[in-house]
Amino acid sequence: MEKFELKLSIVKKPTDSQTKKLQEYFNEIPMEEILAGLYFAKSRWKAKDAGVLKVGRKSIIKKEVHSITSEQAQWRLKNWKMMIANYRRLGYSYPTISRIKKLLIDLSKKKSR
C-alpha cells in the first residue's frame, strides 16, 4: 500500500489529541467516506451558521411536551384538530405529530403536582 503525505493549512493549531484523531481517521477510513463526511459537515455548518438548521425530531418533541401539566395535556388532546393545524403550520410531519400526541396522552394520565 502506497502512503501519501497531505499538508493542511488551518486557522487554529490542533491539539495533540485532535492530530492523533485525524491521523487515525485518515488511516482507517476510505478517502471517499472522509470526503462524504466532510461534505455533510460543511453543509451542516453552513446551515447552522445561517440559522436555518432544522432540529431533529426528538428535540422538537421534547420542546413541545416540556413542562406541560396534566391539565394542559388534556386540553391539547381535547382540541387536537386545532393542535394538528398549528403543528402542520410549523412544518412538523405527521409521524412527529403522532409522537407528540402519544406523549401528551401519557402526560394526561399522570396527576399534576
NUTIDREN-887581 format. One record per atom (N, C-alpha, C): residue in three letters; atom name; x, z, y. Coordinates in nm, 3 decimals. Layout:
ALA, CA, X, Z, Y .
...
***
This chain:
MET, N, 0.084, 0.000, -0.118 .
MET, CA, 0.000, 0.000, 0.000 .
MET, C, 0.089, 0.000, 0.125 .
GLU, N, 0.060, -0.094, 0.214 .
GLU, CA, 0.136, -0.103, 0.338 .
GLU, C, 0.090, 0.004, 0.435 .
LYS, N, 0.183, 0.054, 0.516 .
LYS, CA, 0.149, 0.153, 0.618 .
LYS, C, 0.173, 0.090, 0.754 .
PHE, N, 0.083, 0.120, 0.846 .
PHE, CA, 0.094, 0.070, 0.982 .
PHE, C, 0.092, 0.189, 1.077 .
GLU, N, 0.156, 0.171, 1.189 .
GLU, CA, 0.156, 0.275, 1.291 .
GLU, C, 0.064, 0.231, 1.404 .
LEU, N, -0.014, 0.323, 1.453 .
LEU, CA, -0.112, 0.293, 1.557 .
LEU, C, -0.085, 0.384, 1.676 .
LYS, N, -0.071, 0.327, 1.794 .
LYS, CA, -0.049, 0.406, 1.915 .
LYS, C, -0.179, 0.414, 1.993 .
LEU, N, -0.213, 0.534, 2.037 .
LEU, CA, -0.333, 0.555, 2.117 .
LEU, C, -0.294, 0.616, 2.251 .
SER, N, -0.354, 0.566, 2.357 .
SER, CA, -0.334, 0.634, 2.485 .
SER, C, -0.467, 0.700, 2.522 .
ILE, N, -0.460, 0.831, 2.536 .
ILE, CA, -0.579, 0.909, 2.565 .
ILE, C, -0.553, 0.996, 2.686 .
VAL, N, -0.661, 1.041, 2.748 .
VAL, CA, -0.650, 1.116, 2.873 .
VAL, C, -0.598, 1.258, 2.849 .
LYS, N, -0.650, 1.324, 2.748 .
LYS, CA, -0.616, 1.464, 2.724 .
LYS, C, -0.534, 1.476, 2.596 .
LYS, N, -0.430, 1.558, 2.601 .
LYS, CA, -0.344, 1.576, 2.483 .
LYS, C, -0.421, 1.650, 2.374 .
PRO, N, -0.426, 1.593, 2.253 .
PRO, CA, -0.496, 1.662, 2.145 .
PRO, C, -0.416, 1.782, 2.094 .
THR, N, -0.489, 1.879, 2.040 .
THR, CA, -0.422, 1.994, 1.980 .
THR, C, -0.361, 1.951, 1.847 .
ASP, N, -0.281, 2.038, 1.791 .
ASP, CA, -0.219, 2.007, 1.662 .
ASP, C, -0.324, 1.989, 1.554 .
SER, N, -0.427, 2.073, 1.555 .
SER, CA, -0.532, 2.061, 1.452 .
SER, C, -0.610, 1.931, 1.468 .
GLN, N, -0.634, 1.890, 1.594 .
GLN, CA, -0.703, 1.762, 1.617 .
GLN, C, -0.618, 1.645, 1.570 .
THR, N, -0.489, 1.652, 1.595 .
THR, CA, -0.398, 1.546, 1.550 .
THR, C, -0.397, 1.537, 1.398 .
LYS, N, -0.394, 1.654, 1.331 .
LYS, CA, -0.395, 1.656, 1.185 .
LYS, C, -0.525, 1.599, 1.131 .
LYS, N, -0.638, 1.633, 1.196 .
LYS, CA, -0.768, 1.580, 1.153 .
LYS, C, -0.771, 1.428, 1.166 .
LEU, N, -0.724, 1.377, 1.279 .
LEU, CA, -0.720, 1.232, 1.299 .
LEU, C, -0.635, 1.164, 1.192 .
GLN, N, -0.521, 1.222, 1.166 .
GLN, CA, -0.431, 1.167, 1.063 .
GLN, C, -0.500, 1.167, 0.928 .
GLU, N, -0.568, 1.276, 0.896 .
GLU, CA, -0.640, 1.288, 0.769 .
GLU, C, -0.750, 1.182, 0.759 .
TYR, N, -0.826, 1.167, 0.868 .
TYR, CA, -0.935, 1.068, 0.867 .
TYR, C, -0.881, 0.927, 0.846 .
PHE, N, -0.774, 0.892, 0.918 .
PHE, CA, -0.719, 0.758, 0.905 .
PHE, C, -0.657, 0.734, 0.768 .
ASN, N, -0.608, 0.839, 0.703 .
ASN, CA, -0.551, 0.824, 0.569 .
ASN, C, -0.659, 0.809, 0.462 .
GLU, N, -0.772, 0.877, 0.478 .
GLU, CA, -0.873, 0.883, 0.372 .
GLU, C, -0.988, 0.783, 0.388 .
ILE, N, -1.025, 0.752, 0.511 .
ILE, CA, -1.145, 0.672, 0.536 .
ILE, C, -1.106, 0.525, 0.560 .
PRO, N, -1.180, 0.430, 0.500 .
PRO, CA, -1.151, 0.289, 0.525 .
PRO, C, -1.172, 0.253, 0.673 .
MET, N, -1.093, 0.159, 0.722 .
MET, CA, -1.096, 0.121, 0.863 .
MET, C, -1.235, 0.078, 0.909 .
GLU, N, -1.310, 0.006, 0.824 .
GLU, CA, -1.444, -0.040, 0.863 .
GLU, C, -1.535, 0.079, 0.890 .
GLU, N, -1.522, 0.183, 0.808 .
GLU, CA, -1.604, 0.303, 0.825 .
GLU, C, -1.566, 0.379, 0.951 .
ILE, N, -1.437, 0.386, 0.979 .
ILE, CA, -1.391, 0.452, 1.102 .
ILE, C, -1.445, 0.380, 1.224 .
LEU, N, -1.437, 0.247, 1.223 .
LEU, CA, -1.487, 0.169, 1.337 .
LEU, C, -1.638, 0.183, 1.352 .
ALA, N, -1.710, 0.184, 1.241 .
ALA, CA, -1.856, 0.202, 1.248 .
ALA, C, -1.889, 0.340, 1.305 .
GLY, N, -1.816, 0.442, 1.262 .
GLY, CA, -1.838, 0.576, 1.314 .
GLY, C, -1.806, 0.587, 1.463 .
LEU, N, -1.699, 0.523, 1.505 .
LEU, CA, -1.663, 0.525, 1.647 .
LEU, C, -1.765, 0.447, 1.731 .
TYR, N, -1.818, 0.339, 1.676 .
TYR, CA, -1.922, 0.263, 1.746 .
TYR, C, -2.045, 0.351, 1.766 .
PHE, N, -2.086, 0.421, 1.659 .
PHE, CA, -2.200, 0.512, 1.667 .
PHE, C, -2.174, 0.622, 1.769 .
ALA, N, -2.055, 0.683, 1.763 .
ALA, CA, -2.020, 0.792, 1.854 .
ALA, C, -2.020, 0.744, 1.999 .
LYS, N, -1.969, 0.621, 2.022 .
LYS, CA, -1.966, 0.567, 2.159 .
LYS, C, -2.108, 0.544, 2.210 .
SER, N, -2.194, 0.488, 2.126 .
SER, CA, -2.334, 0.463, 2.167 .
SER, C, -2.405, 0.594, 2.197 .
ARG, N, -2.383, 0.694, 2.112 .
ARG, CA, -2.445, 0.825, 2.132 .
ARG, C, -2.393, 0.890, 2.261 .
TRP, N, -2.263, 0.880, 2.283 .
TRP, CA, -2.203, 0.938, 2.403 .
TRP, C, -2.258, 0.872, 2.529 .
LYS, N, -2.272, 0.738, 2.526 .
LYS, CA, -2.328, 0.666, 2.640 .
LYS, C, -2.472, 0.710, 2.669 .
ALA, N, -2.552, 0.722, 2.563 .
ALA, CA, -2.691, 0.766, 2.580 .
ALA, C, -2.697, 0.909, 2.633 .
LYS, N, -2.612, 0.995, 2.582 .
LYS, CA, -2.609, 1.134, 2.627 .
LYS, C, -2.567, 1.140, 2.773 .
ASP, N, -2.467, 1.060, 2.808 .
ASP, CA, -2.417, 1.057, 2.945 .
ASP, C, -2.523, 1.005, 3.042 .
ALA, N, -2.603, 0.908, 2.996 .
ALA, CA, -2.708, 0.851, 3.079 .
ALA, C, -2.834, 0.938, 3.081 .
GLY, N, -2.841, 1.036, 2.993 .
GLY, CA, -2.958, 1.124, 2.989 .
GLY, C, -3.076, 1.067, 2.913 .
VAL, N, -3.053, 0.967, 2.829 .
VAL, CA, -3.163, 0.906, 2.754 .
VAL, C, -3.156, 0.933, 2.605 .
LEU, N, -3.068, 1.024, 2.565 .
LEU, CA, -3.056, 1.056, 2.423 .
LEU, C, -3.180, 1.129, 2.377 .
LYS, N, -3.248, 1.074, 2.279 .
LYS, CA, -3.367, 1.136, 2.224 .
LYS, C, -3.325, 1.244, 2.126 .
VAL, N, -3.387, 1.360, 2.140 .
VAL, CA, -3.352, 1.469, 2.049 .
VAL, C, -3.414, 1.444, 1.913 .
GLY, N, -3.360, 1.510, 1.812 .
GLY, CA, -3.409, 1.493, 1.676 .
GLY, C, -3.544, 1.556, 1.654 .
ARG, N, -3.607, 1.520, 1.542 .
ARG, CA, -3.741, 1.567, 1.510 .
ARG, C, -3.748, 1.719, 1.502 .
LYS, N, -3.647, 1.781, 1.438 .
LYS, CA, -3.651, 1.926, 1.421 .
LYS, C, -3.654, 1.998, 1.555 .
SER, N, -3.575, 1.952, 1.650 .
SER, CA, -3.572, 2.020, 1.779 .
SER, C, -3.701, 1.995, 1.857 .
ILE, N, -3.764, 1.880, 1.837 .
ILE, CA, -3.893, 1.853, 1.901 .
ILE, C, -3.996, 1.951, 1.849 .
ILE, N, -4.000, 1.969, 1.718 .
ILE, CA, -4.098, 2.058, 1.656 .
ILE, C, -4.073, 2.201, 1.700 .
LYS, N, -3.947, 2.243, 1.702 .
LYS, CA, -3.915, 2.379, 1.747 .
LYS, C, -3.959, 2.400, 1.890 .
LYS, N, -3.937, 2.299, 1.974 .
LYS, CA, -3.974, 2.310, 2.115 .
LYS, C, -4.126, 2.327, 2.130 .
GLU, N, -4.202, 2.258, 2.047 .
GLU, CA, -4.347, 2.263, 2.058 .
GLU, C, -4.409, 2.392, 2.005 .
VAL, N, -4.347, 2.455, 1.906 .
VAL, CA, -4.408, 2.574, 1.847 .
VAL, C, -4.335, 2.704, 1.884 .
HIS, N, -4.229, 2.694, 1.961 .
HIS, CA, -4.152, 2.811, 2.000 .
HIS, C, -4.235, 2.902, 2.090 .
SER, N, -4.239, 3.028, 2.060 .
SER, CA, -4.306, 3.132, 2.140 .
SER, C, -4.457, 3.111, 2.155 .
ILE, N, -4.519, 3.049, 2.060 .
ILE, CA, -4.665, 3.030, 2.064 .
ILE, C, -4.729, 3.146, 1.988 .
THR, N, -4.831, 3.206, 2.048 .
THR, CA, -4.902, 3.315, 1.981 .
THR, C, -5.003, 3.257, 1.884 .
SER, N, -5.059, 3.344, 1.803 .
SER, CA, -5.160, 3.303, 1.706 .
SER, C, -5.282, 3.244, 1.777 .
GLU, N, -5.322, 3.307, 1.888 .
GLU, CA, -5.438, 3.259, 1.964 .
GLU, C, -5.412, 3.120, 2.024 .
GLN, N, -5.292, 3.100, 2.075 .
GLN, CA, -5.258, 2.968, 2.131 .
GLN, C, -5.258, 2.862, 2.023 .
ALA, N, -5.207, 2.896, 1.906 .
ALA, CA, -5.205, 2.802, 1.794 .
ALA, C, -5.348, 2.767, 1.754 .
GLN, N, -5.435, 2.866, 1.748 .
GLN, CA, -5.575, 2.840, 1.713 .
GLN, C, -5.642, 2.751, 1.816 .
TRP, N, -5.614, 2.774, 1.945 .
TRP, CA, -5.673, 2.690, 2.050 .
TRP, C, -5.625, 2.546, 2.035 .
ARG, N, -5.497, 2.528, 2.010 .
ARG, CA, -5.444, 2.392, 1.993 .
ARG, C, -5.507, 2.322, 1.873 .
LEU, N, -5.529, 2.396, 1.767 .
LEU, CA, -5.592, 2.336, 1.649 .
LEU, C, -5.738, 2.301, 1.676 .
LYS, N, -5.809, 2.384, 1.752 .
LYS, CA, -5.949, 2.355, 1.787 .
LYS, C, -5.958, 2.231, 1.875 .
ASN, N, -5.860, 2.209, 1.958 .
ASN, CA, -5.856, 2.095, 2.050 .
ASN, C, -5.752, 1.992, 2.002 .
TRP, N, -5.750, 1.970, 1.871 .
TRP, CA, -5.645, 1.888, 1.811 .
TRP, C, -5.646, 1.744, 1.858 .
LYS, N, -5.764, 1.686, 1.880 .
LYS, CA, -5.769, 1.545, 1.924 .
LYS, C, -5.700, 1.529, 2.059 .
MET, N, -5.722, 1.624, 2.148 .
MET, CA, -5.657, 1.620, 2.279 .
MET, C, -5.505, 1.639, 2.264 .
MET, N, -5.467, 1.728, 2.172 .
MET, CA, -5.325, 1.752, 2.150 .
MET, C, -5.256, 1.628, 2.095 .
ILE, N, -5.323, 1.558, 2.003 .
ILE, CA, -5.266, 1.434, 1.948 .
ILE, C, -5.243, 1.333, 2.060 .
ALA, N, -5.343, 1.320, 2.148 .
ALA, CA, -5.329, 1.225, 2.260 .
ALA, C, -5.209, 1.262, 2.347 .
ASN, N, -5.192, 1.391, 2.373 .
ASN, CA, -5.076, 1.435, 2.453 .
ASN, C, -4.945, 1.406, 2.382 .
TYR, N, -4.940, 1.436, 2.252 .
TYR, CA, -4.818, 1.412, 2.176 .
TYR, C, -4.786, 1.263, 2.169 .
ARG, N, -4.885, 1.179, 2.152 .
ARG, CA, -4.861, 1.034, 2.147 .
ARG, C, -4.812, 0.984, 2.284 .
ARG, N, -4.867, 1.041, 2.391 .
ARG, CA, -4.823, 1.005, 2.525 .
ARG, C, -4.676, 1.041, 2.545 .
LEU, N, -4.633, 1.150, 2.481 .
LEU, CA, -4.493, 1.191, 2.488 .
LEU, C, -4.403, 1.107, 2.397 .
GLY, N, -4.464, 1.024, 2.314 .
GLY, CA, -4.387, 0.934, 2.228 .
GLY, C, -4.356, 0.990, 2.091 .
TYR, N, -4.423, 1.099, 2.051 .
TYR, CA, -4.400, 1.157, 1.919 .
TYR, C, -4.463, 1.069, 1.812 .
SER, N, -4.396, 1.059, 1.698 .
SER, CA, -4.450, 0.981, 1.586 .
SER, C, -4.554, 1.065, 1.511 .
TYR, N, -4.636, 0.997, 1.432 .
TYR, CA, -4.738, 1.068, 1.355 .
TYR, C, -4.679, 1.167, 1.255 .
PRO, N, -4.567, 1.135, 1.187 .
PRO, CA, -4.507, 1.236, 1.099 .
PRO, C, -4.463, 1.361, 1.175 .
THR, N, -4.410, 1.344, 1.295 .
THR, CA, -4.370, 1.459, 1.377 .
THR, C, -4.492, 1.541, 1.416 .
ILE, N, -4.599, 1.473, 1.456 .
ILE, CA, -4.722, 1.542, 1.495 .
ILE, C, -4.779, 1.619, 1.378 .
SER, N, -4.775, 1.561, 1.258 .
SER, CA, -4.831, 1.632, 1.142 .
SER, C, -4.746, 1.753, 1.107 .
ARG, N, -4.616, 1.747, 1.130 .
ARG, CA, -4.530, 1.863, 1.107 .
ARG, C, -4.560, 1.974, 1.208 .
ILE, N, -4.586, 1.934, 1.332 .
ILE, CA, -4.625, 2.032, 1.435 .
ILE, C, -4.755, 2.100, 1.393 .
LYS, N, -4.851, 2.020, 1.347 .
LYS, CA, -4.981, 2.075, 1.306 .
LYS, C, -4.963, 2.174, 1.191 .
LYS, N, -4.880, 2.140, 1.095 .
LYS, CA, -4.856, 2.227, 0.980 .
LYS, C, -4.803, 2.364, 1.027 .
LEU, N, -4.709, 2.362, 1.120 .
LEU, CA, -4.654, 2.488, 1.172 .
LEU, C, -4.758, 2.564, 1.254 .
LEU, N, -4.841, 2.491, 1.328 .
LEU, CA, -4.947, 2.558, 1.405 .
LEU, C, -5.047, 2.626, 1.313 .
ILE, N, -5.078, 2.564, 1.200 .
ILE, CA, -5.169, 2.624, 1.102 .
ILE, C, -5.107, 2.753, 1.050 .
ASP, N, -4.980, 2.749, 1.017 .
ASP, CA, -4.912, 2.871, 0.970 .
ASP, C, -4.913, 2.980, 1.077 .
LEU, N, -4.886, 2.941, 1.203 .
LEU, CA, -4.885, 3.039, 1.311 .
LEU, C, -5.024, 3.097, 1.336 .
SER, N, -5.127, 3.014, 1.322 .
SER, CA, -5.264, 3.061, 1.349 .
SER, C, -5.310, 3.164, 1.247 .
LYS, N, -5.252, 3.161, 1.130 .
LYS, CA, -5.290, 3.256, 1.024 .
LYS, C, -5.223, 3.392, 1.043 .
LYS, N, -5.110, 3.394, 1.116 .
LYS, CA, -5.039, 3.520, 1.139 .
LYS, C, -5.106, 3.597, 1.251 .
LYS, N, -5.097, 3.726, 1.246 .
LYS, CA, -5.155, 3.810, 1.351 .
LYS, C, -5.056, 3.823, 1.466 .
SER, N, -5.107, 3.816, 1.588 .
SER, CA, -5.021, 3.835, 1.705 .
SER, C, -4.984, 3.982, 1.721 .
ARG, N, -4.871, 4.002, 1.780 .
ARG, CA, -4.824, 4.141, 1.800 .
ARG, C, -4.888, 4.203, 1.919 .
***
